């Protein structure tokens, strides 16, 4: 009798151990974050269809960024299309949208929907991202609405060349992620684990690698200019550069630990005429500190086109001011 009870007890224990967990128990922390982000942001991501002469000219994704109907997408998604397009959402709604402005040099474009009651994503700050951090990509690859992939930030500070006519510019601080991206994801949302929009998916860099234009101080100004004026004006001095840590002696001299190193000076450019050289370290613009390329691009705004600007540079360990007069990018 005791042996039978023992066998029954063992059977009961085995059944208890092998019982399937509930759906709630099966959702671990990772899954809960991804599902929560997808439920929060999915309604804000649109399937865009760009038409030209009555035919489909392009498709991609877009993200609603204001409740009154402004959407953000990639400039290459709307390139060549009419000023009108269609946007459909996961709830089945389909609205007409107008292309307000596009900036190929940041690969960003702003659209406006006829509907003024759309769920808007909340903008985050890509400057706070860390390598290894969880991110979620939401878009409509191959026309499938509300497609969600998850991964991590695999690298930060990547550069992506962008062109518009004869003008070339490097998009800096691009986010690299291993969240699976497909061509239809272009213009879709890259979201952090708290549900904030931190990037706009722009390109597939290779198997398992995707790139996104960051949402940061620079791109916020680009978006504001597109919403207000339909275009972005930039000052251009004619250098290629990158953020560099400063040697201890130089850091003590200028009071900061990073600057922008001039890698190349374009011939016949304002920088060439001002005497800038490769390996010069730009530490300030009109007295405002510069620690990275983002700072430099932010300071070279439309107000400095044609104006006298003082660049503080360190050359051969000595600090000096260089007078320069930027021109408008694309108008030189």
Secondary structure, 3 states (H helix, E strand, C coil): CHHHHHHHHHHHHHHHHHCCCCHHHHCCHHHHHHHHHHHHHHHHEEEEEEEECCEEEEEEEEEECCCCCEEEECHHHHCCCCCEEEEECCCCCEEEEEEEEEECCCCEEEEEECCCCCCCCCECCHHHCCCCCEEEEEECHHHCCCEEEEEEEEEEEEEEEEEECCEEEEEEEEEEECCCCCHHHCCCEEEECCCCEEEEEEEEEECCEEEEEECCHHHHHHHHHHHHHCCCCCEECCEEEEEEECCHHHHHHHCCCEEEEEEEECCCCHHHHHCCCCCCEEEEECCEECCCHHHHHHHCCHHHCCCEEEEEEEECCEEEEEEEECEECCCC
